[in-house]
Amino acid sequence: MFIYSAEHIRFLKKQRHEKRLILSVQIMIIVCFLLLWEIVARLGIINTFLLSSPSDVVRTAISLFQEGTLFTHIWITTYETILSFLIATLLGFTVATFLWSSGRLAKIIDPYLTILNSLPKVALGPLIIIWVGASINSIIFMALLISTFITIINIYNGFMETEENYIRLLESFGATRRQIFLKVIIPSNYSTLINALKINISMSLIGS
């Protein structure tokens, strides 16, 4: 049985209070946003045809549930998002690894990555439908366009910002590029990889 000091108990209470405060503020922000959205929609300040309103969203969800298609739509969107997320993550990590392993290749590809990442992907929607077809494939392709290039750039930049002294230390002991990658690059970029996954899942959802 653990016995905590009075100071530690006060510290734990303060932490719990801080967590409750943060959660309360987060919930309040969501509620205020939804209320403001509903008010400006009812007053006609925004075009509900384009931006809808919380009440319309709820009515549509209820209607889809009554029709028995709500969970079908949710599953399809979830499937598209997860599949594009997995593909984009695999592609992003693989390409970033190749770019890190070959400085010459990175210099050649870098401007093209920047250009492709800056393209207005959503504006390419009609062309994507023509190229791929009006099906689930076009949606996944759009999600990949939005998420893959930013994933490559984020992971590659993280690899390149790894502490140079660690790499030189292993090189001085005769380590191979593969050993450096596994022993230094990957362990030093756990946070970068996690952040890339966070961005990738949101981009995949937007694309879907």
C-alpha contacts under 8 A as a table, 3 or more apart, distances in Angstrom:
res1	aa1	res2	aa2	distance
4	Y	8	H	6.00
4	Y	9	I	6.29
5	S	8	H	5.18
5	S	9	I	6.25
6	A	9	I	5.09
6	A	10	R	6.23
7	E	10	R	5.15
7	E	11	F	6.18
8	H	11	F	4.88
8	H	12	L	6.19
9	I	12	L	5.10
9	I	13	K	6.19
10	R	13	K	5.05
10	R	14	K	6.07
11	F	14	K	5.04
11	F	15	Q	6.24
12	L	15	Q	5.04
12	L	16	R	6.24
13	K	16	R	5.11
13	K	17	H	6.05
14	K	17	H	5.03
14	K	18	E	6.08
15	Q	18	E	5.03
15	Q	19	K	6.23
16	R	19	K	5.11
16	R	20	R	6.20
17	H	20	R	5.14
17	H	21	L	6.06
18	E	21	L	5.04
18	E	22	I	6.17
19	K	22	I	5.18
19	K	23	L	6.14
20	R	23	L	5.11
20	R	24	S	6.00
21	L	24	S	5.11
21	L	25	V	6.21
22	I	25	V	5.22
22	I	26	Q	6.16
23	L	26	Q	5.07
23	L	27	I	6.20
24	S	27	I	5.20
24	S	28	M	6.08
25	V	28	M	4.93
25	V	29	I	6.12
26	Q	29	I	5.19
26	Q	30	I	6.46
27	I	30	I	5.19
27	I	31	V	6.21
28	M	31	V	5.10
28	M	32	C	6.01
29	I	32	C	5.17
29	I	33	F	6.03
30	I	33	F	5.10
30	I	34	L	6.20
31	V	34	L	5.19
31	V	35	L	6.13
32	C	35	L	5.07
32	C	36	L	6.00
33	F	36	L	5.15
33	F	37	W	6.00
34	L	37	W	5.00
34	L	38	E	6.12
34	L	54	P	6.53
35	L	38	E	5.12
35	L	39	I	6.12
36	L	39	I	5.07
36	L	40	V	6.17
37	W	40	V	5.47
37	W	41	A	6.11
37	W	53	S	6.41
37	W	54	P	7.14
38	E	41	A	5.10
38	E	42	R	6.16
38	E	53	S	5.50
38	E	54	P	5.92
38	E	55	S	7.14
39	I	42	R	5.19
39	I	43	L	6.15
40	V	43	L	5.08
40	V	44	G	6.14
40	V	45	I	5.12
40	V	46	I	6.17
41	A	44	G	5.20
41	A	45	I	6.07
41	A	46	I	5.50
41	A	47	N	7.10
41	A	48	T	6.09
41	A	52	S	7.40
41	A	53	S	6.01
42	R	45	I	7.72
43	L	46	I	8.00
44	G	47	N	6.69
44	G	48	T	7.78
46	I	51	L	7.11
47	N	50	L	5.60
47	N	51	L	6.05
47	N	52	S	7.28
48	T	51	L	4.86
48	T	52	S	4.02
48	T	53	S	6.31
49	F	52	S	5.66
52	S	56	D	6.33
52	S	57	V	7.09
53	S	56	D	5.21
53	S	57	V	6.23
54	P	57	V	5.04
54	P	58	V	6.24
55	S	58	V	5.12
55	S	59	R	6.17
56	D	59	R	5.05
56	D	60	T	6.05
57	V	60	T	5.13
57	V	61	A	6.13
58	V	61	A	5.08
58	V	62	I	6.17
59	R	62	I	5.13
59	R	63	S	6.09
60	T	63	S	4.97
60	T	64	L	6.11
61	A	64	L	5.16
61	A	65	F	6.09
61	A	70	L	6.74
62	I	65	F	5.01
62	I	66	Q	6.16
63	S	66	Q	5.14
63	S	67	E	6.23
64	L	67	E	4.97
64	L	68	G	6.13
64	L	69	T	5.36
64	L	70	L	4.75
65	F	68	G	4.98
65	F	69	T	6.07
65	F	70	L	4.85
65	F	71	F	7.48
66	Q	69	T	7.83
67	E	70	L	7.56
68	G	71	F	7.37
68	G	72	T	7.92
69	T	72	T	5.09
69	T	73	H	6.32
70	L	73	H	5.36
70	L	74	I	6.32
71	F	74	I	4.83
71	F	75	W	5.93
72	T	75	W	5.15
72	T	76	I	6.21
73	H	76	I	5.18
73	H	77	T	6.21
74	I	77	T	5.30
74	I	78	T	6.04
75	W	78	T	5.02
75	W	79	Y	5.93
76	I	79	Y	5.08
76	I	80	E	6.14
77	T	80	E	5.16
77	T	81	T	6.08
77	T	208	S	6.58
78	T	81	T	5.11
78	T	82	I	6.03
79	Y	82	I	5.30
79	Y	83	L	5.98
80	E	83	L	5.31
80	E	84	S	6.05
80	E	136	I	7.52
80	E	139	I	7.34
80	E	140	I	5.96
80	E	208	S	6.22
81	T	84	S	5.34
81	T	85	F	5.92
81	T	140	I	7.61
81	T	143	A	7.56
81	T	201	I	7.40
81	T	204	S	5.37
81	T	205	L	5.24
81	T	207	G	7.92
81	T	208	S	5.87
82	I	85	F	4.94
82	I	86	L	6.13
82	I	201	I	7.75
82	I	204	S	7.71
83	L	86	L	5.27
83	L	87	I	6.22
83	L	140	I	7.62
84	S	87	I	5.14
84	S	88	A	5.85
84	S	140	I	5.68
84	S	141	F	7.81
84	S	143	A	6.09
84	S	144	L	5.78
84	S	204	S	6.09
85	F	88	A	5.23
85	F	89	T	5.97
85	F	144	L	7.72
85	F	147	S	7.74
85	F	200	N	6.32
85	F	201	I	5.69
85	F	204	S	5.62
86	L	89	T	5.18
86	L	90	L	6.15
87	I	90	L	5.21
87	I	91	L	6.06
87	I	144	L	7.59
88	A	91	L	5.10
88	A	92	G	5.74
88	A	144	L	5.85
88	A	147	S	6.32
88	A	148	T	4.73
88	A	151	T	7.31
88	A	200	N	7.49
89	T	92	G	5.06
89	T	93	F	6.01
89	T	148	T	7.09
89	T	151	T	6.88
89	T	197	L	7.16
89	T	200	N	7.16
90	L	93	F	5.35
90	L	94	T	6.05
91	L	94	T	5.15
91	L	95	V	5.97
91	L	148	T	6.94
91	L	152	I	7.72
92	G	95	V	5.38
92	G	96	A	5.95
92	G	148	T	5.76
92	G	149	F	7.03
92	G	151	T	5.21
92	G	152	I	4.24
92	G	155	I	7.35
93	F	96	A	5.15
93	F	97	T	6.06
93	F	151	T	7.60
93	F	152	I	6.46
93	F	155	I	6.72
94	T	97	T	5.14
94	T	98	F	6.37
95	V	98	F	5.11
95	V	99	L	6.17
95	V	152	I	6.48
96	A	99	L	5.06
96	A	100	W	6.12
96	A	152	I	5.33
96	A	153	I	7.30
96	A	155	I	6.12
96	A	156	Y	4.69
97	T	100	W	5.12
97	T	101	S	6.14
97	T	156	Y	7.14
98	F	101	S	5.10
98	F	102	S	6.24
98	F	105	L	7.98
99	L	102	S	5.28
99	L	103	G	6.48
99	L	105	L	5.99
99	L	106	A	4.69
99	L	156	Y	7.12
100	W	103	G	6.37
100	W	106	A	7.02
100	W	156	Y	6.60
100	W	159	F	6.79
100	W	160	M	6.95
101	S	177	R	7.41
102	S	105	L	5.29
102	S	106	A	6.29
103	G	106	A	5.01
103	G	107	K	6.27
104	R	107	K	5.21
104	R	108	I	6.37
105	L	108	I	5.11
105	L	109	I	6.10
106	A	109	I	5.18
106	A	110	D	5.64
107	K	110	D	5.43
107	K	111	P	7.74
108	I	111	P	7.16
108	I	112	Y	7.95
109	I	112	Y	5.41
109	I	113	L	6.23
110	D	113	L	5.17
110	D	114	T	6.38
111	P	114	T	5.10
111	P	115	I	6.26
112	Y	115	I	5.06
112	Y	116	L	6.02
113	L	116	L	5.15
113	L	117	N	5.94
113	L	149	F	6.57
113	L	153	I	7.61
114	T	117	N	5.19
114	T	118	S	6.23
115	I	118	S	5.22
115	I	119	L	6.43
116	L	119	L	5.34
116	L	149	F	7.17
117	N	146	I	7.72
117	N	149	F	5.55
117	N	150	I	6.45
120	P	123	A	5.48
120	P	124	L	6.89
121	K	124	L	5.16
121	K	125	G	7.00
121	K	142	M	7.23
121	K	145	L	6.71
121	K	146	I	6.44
122	V	125	G	5.34
122	V	142	M	7.62
123	A	126	P	7.39
124	L	127	L	5.32
124	L	128	I	6.10
125	G	128	I	5.06
125	G	129	I	6.28
125	G	142	M	7.28
126	P	129	I	5.18
126	P	130	I	6.41
127	L	130	I	5.02
127	L	131	W	6.10
128	I	131	W	4.97
128	I	132	V	5.75
128	I	133	G	7.27
128	I	138	S	6.15
128	I	141	F	7.71
128	I	142	M	7.37
129	I	132	V	5.36
129	I	133	G	4.59
129	I	134	A	5.10
129	I	135	S	7.86
129	I	138	S	5.78
130	I	133	G	5.43
130	I	134	A	7.47
132	V	135	S	7.80
132	V	137	N	6.53
132	V	138	S	5.43
133	G	137	N	7.23
133	G	138	S	6.11
134	A	137	N	7.67
134	A	138	S	6.19
135	S	138	S	5.64
135	S	139	I	7.03
136	I	139	I	5.19
136	I	140	I	6.33
137	N	140	I	5.19
137	N	141	F	6.01
138	S	141	F	4.96
138	S	142	M	6.11
139	I	142	M	5.11
139	I	143	A	6.26
139	I	207	G	7.03
139	I	208	S	5.56
140	I	143	A	5.02
140	I	144	L	6.13
140	I	207	G	7.51
140	I	208	S	6.48
141	F	144	L	5.06
141	F	145	L	6.21
142	M	145	L	5.09
142	M	146	I	6.36
142	M	207	G	5.55
142	M	208	S	7.11
143	A	146	I	5.21
143	A	147	S	6.15
143	A	203	M	7.04
143	A	204	S	4.92
143	A	205	L	7.27
143	A	206	I	7.09
143	A	207	G	3.74
143	A	208	S	5.45
144	L	147	S	5.23
144	L	148	T	5.36
144	L	204	S	6.90
144	L	207	G	7.37
145	L	148	T	5.89
145	L	149	F	7.04
145	L	207	G	7.94
146	I	149	F	7.06
146	I	150	I	7.52
146	I	203	M	6.20
146	I	204	S	7.03
146	I	207	G	6.13
147	S	150	I	5.71
147	S	151	T	6.17
147	S	199	I	8.00
147	S	200	N	5.52
147	S	203	M	5.15
147	S	204	S	5.80
147	S	207	G	7.73
148	T	151	T	5.13
148	T	152	I	6.27
148	T	200	N	7.64
149	F	152	I	5.08
149	F	153	I	6.23
150	I	153	I	5.14
150	I	154	N	6.08
150	I	200	N	7.85
151	T	154	N	5.27
151	T	155	I	6.12
151	T	196	A	5.93
151	T	197	L	7.91
151	T	199	I	7.71
151	T	200	N	6.37
152	I	155	I	5.44
152	I	156	Y	5.92
153	I	156	Y	5.23
153	I	157	N	5.98
154	N	157	N	5.29
154	N	158	G	6.24
154	N	192	T	7.54
154	N	196	A	6.34
155	I	158	G	5.08
155	I	159	F	6.26
155	I	192	T	6.58
155	I	193	L	6.43
155	I	196	A	6.66
156	Y	159	F	5.03
156	Y	160	M	6.24
157	N	160	M	5.09
157	N	161	E	6.20
158	G	161	E	5.20
158	G	162	T	6.63
158	G	189	N	6.36
158	G	192	T	6.00
159	F	162	T	5.58
159	F	185	I	6.04
159	F	186	I	7.90
159	F	189	N	6.83
161	E	164	E	7.89
162	T	184	V	7.96
162	T	185	I	6.43
162	T	188	S	6.49
162	T	189	N	7.47
163	E	166	Y	5.75
163	E	167	I	7.09
164	E	167	I	5.23
164	E	168	R	6.27
165	N	168	R	5.06
165	N	169	L	6.05
166	Y	169	L	5.16
166	Y	170	L	6.52
166	Y	184	V	6.85
167	I	170	L	5.37
167	I	171	E	6.19
167	I	180	I	6.55
167	I	184	V	6.89
168	R	171	E	4.90
168	R	172	S	6.06
169	L	172	S	5.18
169	L	173	F	6.71
170	L	173	F	5.15
170	L	174	G	6.51
170	L	175	A	5.34
170	L	180	I	6.70
171	E	174	G	4.95
171	E	175	A	5.15
171	E	176	T	7.36
171	E	180	I	7.90
172	S	175	A	7.45
175	A	179	Q	5.91
175	A	180	I	6.42
176	T	179	Q	5.14
176	T	180	I	6.23
177	R	180	I	5.05
177	R	181	F	6.04
178	R	181	F	5.06
178	R	182	L	6.23
179	Q	182	L	5.18
179	Q	183	K	5.78
179	Q	184	V	7.95
180	I	183	K	5.23
180	I	184	V	5.33
180	I	185	I	6.53
181	F	184	V	5.65
181	F	185	I	4.70
181	F	186	I	6.15
182	L	185	I	6.25
182	L	186	I	5.63
182	L	187	P	7.37
183	K	186	I	6.69
183	K	187	P	6.48
184	V	187	P	5.55
184	V	188	S	5.85
185	I	188	S	5.32
185	I	189	N	6.26
186	I	189	N	5.25
186	I	190	Y	6.51
187	P	190	Y	5.80
188	S	191	S	7.95
189	N	192	T	4.94
189	N	193	L	6.09
190	Y	193	L	5.18
190	Y	194	I	6.22
191	S	194	I	5.06
191	S	195	N	6.10
192	T	195	N	5.13
192	T	196	A	6.08
193	L	196	A	4.98
193	L	197	L	6.21
194	I	197	L	5.07
194	I	198	K	6.32
195	N	198	K	5.01
195	N	199	I	6.27
196	A	199	I	5.17
196	A	200	N	5.90
197	L	200	N	4.89
197	L	201	I	6.11
198	K	201	I	5.51
198	K	202	S	6.57
199	I	202	S	5.35
199	I	203	M	6.12
200	N	203	M	5.07
200	N	204	S	5.96
201	I	204	S	5.05
201	I	205	L	6.21
202	S	205	L	5.12
202	S	206	I	6.25
203	M	206	I	5.03
203	M	207	G	6.08
204	S	207	G	5.00
204	S	208	S	6.09
205	L	208	S	5.05
